């Protein structure tokens, strides 16, 4: 095979390997917020697994991730909320949210068997406030993929944990 | 000029590498709050729900609402079954509201409440379960209270 044929074949294969739908989803996320570097605090509220789901471009792969806000409306984060997920094999993974409300489970730590149920709890003062997901996740662990923005026909609303009357 | 540009480029690369390594490391650490945003994680297996119903013997003092039941409700129940909670319509924040719920319904209501707790359906998974002693306290308190 001639060198230029090899290059042409490799180029075709490379192009064929790209998923235009995935690429469009990544592009739709837009750029980073000014002053926020890539890392644990970036892109709160965005569907983490679009980039961190194994298809790239992020190399750090997560099995679950999302952002928890204090209330259904507003952007105050729920810091240090406990996120618990239980998979079909009754394995529980528990993690916490960081200062911007982001949480994630590294894929190497926990690969759940769907369906998965989830609950959030946040302790304010001496009171622990729980919020339990009323349905199960059956597709993937990209919480913000469904829980984005205010409640609408396409979203149950952002993840939140506190009643409106309680501030974090 | 070229050297300055090269040095700046090198610094940028190092800074980028630091961010990437911090990000990767943060996903690999397992402590509670490592200063880089990852607050740890823990994998466990849910224990099977006990299949035996608690025995309510006559030995020892019977559980009371104030000393025994109310603390359990406050720790496990009133977050949802209280003001602003997901099931605030079933108010368990006071003796009056709890008894109104239990006695206002049929005896099936109390039986169902007891069974939901005994069968580990309440608090709903994946919220933490009541301990066996807490289950026994609540379960054994119900019939004695409803007899009054």
Interface residues (C-beta under 8 A of the other chain):
Chain A: X37 X38 X39 X40 X41 X60 X62 X80 X84 X85 X86 X90 X91 X92 X93 X94 X95 X96 X97 X98 X99 X100 X102 X103 X104 X105 X106 X109 X110 X117 X118 X119 X121 X127 X128 X129 X130 X131 X132 X162 X163 X164 X165 X166
Chain B: X19 X20 X22 X23 X24 X26 X27 X28 X32 X36 X37 X38 X39 X40 X41 X42 X43 X44 X45 X46 X75 X79 X80 X83 X84 X85 X86 X123 X124 X125 X126 X127
